[in-house]
Amino acid sequence: MFVYGTLTDPERVAELLDRYDLGPAATLHGLHRTEGRYPTLVPGGKCEGRLLETHEIDRLDAYEGVDSGLYTRVSIPVSDGTNADCYVGDPDRLDVDAEWPGTGSFAERVRSYLAAHEVEIGHKG
């Protein structure tokens, strides 16, 4: 999981998850962080974050409001040939002045953008 907001804080992760490894710093290329009610990602630029390993995806989905549509979880390629999930928040719901191009639902527009553009997570160090 690539995390870029509150889940980069070891104390917050420890409150939320029982088993995890808050791994190394990483850079997400092709999306950048923007602030609203909560931080989210929007097209273009880059974002600093960390890689978080856990099998407690249901807890993370609940924390990020996936069921309510606040965030959607997507898979993004990592430079080492693997993939990492990442949460992207709906700009309309987070009061962010940004838009994902295309048609369809928010989740469909995000997935379509990721399929058409070079977006990748690179390890630091």
C-alpha positions in Angstrom: 0.0 0.0 0.0 1.3 3.5 -0.9 0.3 5.9 1.8 0.7 9.7 1.7 -1.4 11.2 4.5 -2.2 10.2 8.1 -1.1 6.6 7.4 2.6 7.8 7.1 2.5 8.4 10.9 3.7 5.3 12.8 1.5 6.1 15.8 -1.7 6.4 13.7 -0.9 3.1 11.9 -0.4 1.4 15.2 -3.8 2.6 16.5 -5.5 1.2 13.4 -3.7 -2.0 12.5 -2.5 -5.1 14.5 0.0 -6.4 12.0 1.9 -4.2 9.5 5.3 -3.0 8.3 5.5 0.7 7.7 8.3 0.4 5.1 10.5 2.8 3.2 9.9 6.2 1.8 8.7 6.1 -1.8 7.7 8.6 -4.5 4.5 8.3 -6.6 5.1 9.7 -10.1 2.2 10.9 -12.2 -0.1 12.0 -9.3 0.3 14.7 -6.7 -1.2 15.3 -3.3 -3.6 18.1 -2.7 -5.4 19.3 0.4 -9.1 19.4 1.0 -11.2 18.1 3.9 -8.7 15.2 3.8 -5.7 14.9 1.5 -6.1 13.2 -1.9 -4.3 12.6 -5.1 -5.0 14.3 -8.5 -3.4 13.9 -11.9 0.1 15.2 -12.7 3.2 15.8 -10.6 4.6 13.6 -7.9 3.8 12.7 -4.2 6.1 11.7 -1.4 4.9 8.9 0.8 5.7 5.5 2.3 5.0 1.8 1.5 2.9 0.1 4.1 2.6 -3.7 4.1 -0.4 -5.3 5.8 -3.1 -7.9 5.2 -5.7 -5.8 7.1 -7.1 -4.3 3.9 -10.7 -4.3 5.3 -9.7 -2.1 8.2 -7.9 0.3 5.8 -10.9 0.4 3.5 -13.2 1.2 6.4 -10.8 3.9 7.6 -10.7 5.5 4.1 -14.4 5.3 3.6 -14.3 3.1 0.5 -17.8 1.7 1.0 -19.3 5.2 1.1 -17.3 6.3 -2.0 -15.2 8.9 -0.2 -12.0 7.1 -1.4 -11.4 4.4 -4.0 -8.6 1.9 -3.8 -6.5 1.4 -6.9 -3.5 -0.6 -7.9 -0.4 1.2 -9.1 2.8 -0.3 -10.5 6.0 -0.1 -8.4 9.4 0.3 -10.1 10.5 -3.2 -8.8 7.8 -4.9 -10.9 5.2 -5.4 -8.2 2.0 -3.4 -7.6 0.9 -1.4 -4.6 -2.6 -0.3 -3.7 -3.3 3.3 -3.1 -6.3 5.3 -1.9 -7.6 8.2 -4.0 -10.3 10.5 -2.6 -13.2 12.0 -4.6 -12.4 15.7 -5.0 -16.1 16.6 -5.0 -16.6 14.9 -1.6 -13.4 16.4 -0.2 -13.9 20.0 -1.3 -10.8 19.9 -3.6 -10.6 22.1 -6.6 -9.6 19.4 -9.1 -11.2 17.0 -11.5 -10.4 13.6 -12.9 -10.9 13.6 -16.7 -13.3 11.3 -18.5 -16.7 9.9 -18.0 -18.3 7.6 -15.6 -18.2 7.3 -11.9 -15.3 8.7 -9.9 -13.7 5.3 -9.5 -14.1 4.6 -13.3 -12.4 7.9 -14.2 -9.5 7.2 -11.8 -8.9 3.7 -13.2 -9.2 5.0 -16.8 -6.6 7.7 -16.1 -4.2 5.3 -14.5 -4.5 2.9 -17.5 -3.8 5.7 -20.0 -1.0 7.5 -18.2 2.4 6.6 -16.8 1.9 6.5 -13.1 4.4 4.5 -11.0 5.7 4.3 -7.5 9.5 4.4 -7.1 11.5 3.3 -4.1 13.7 5.9 -2.5 17.2 5.2 -1.4 
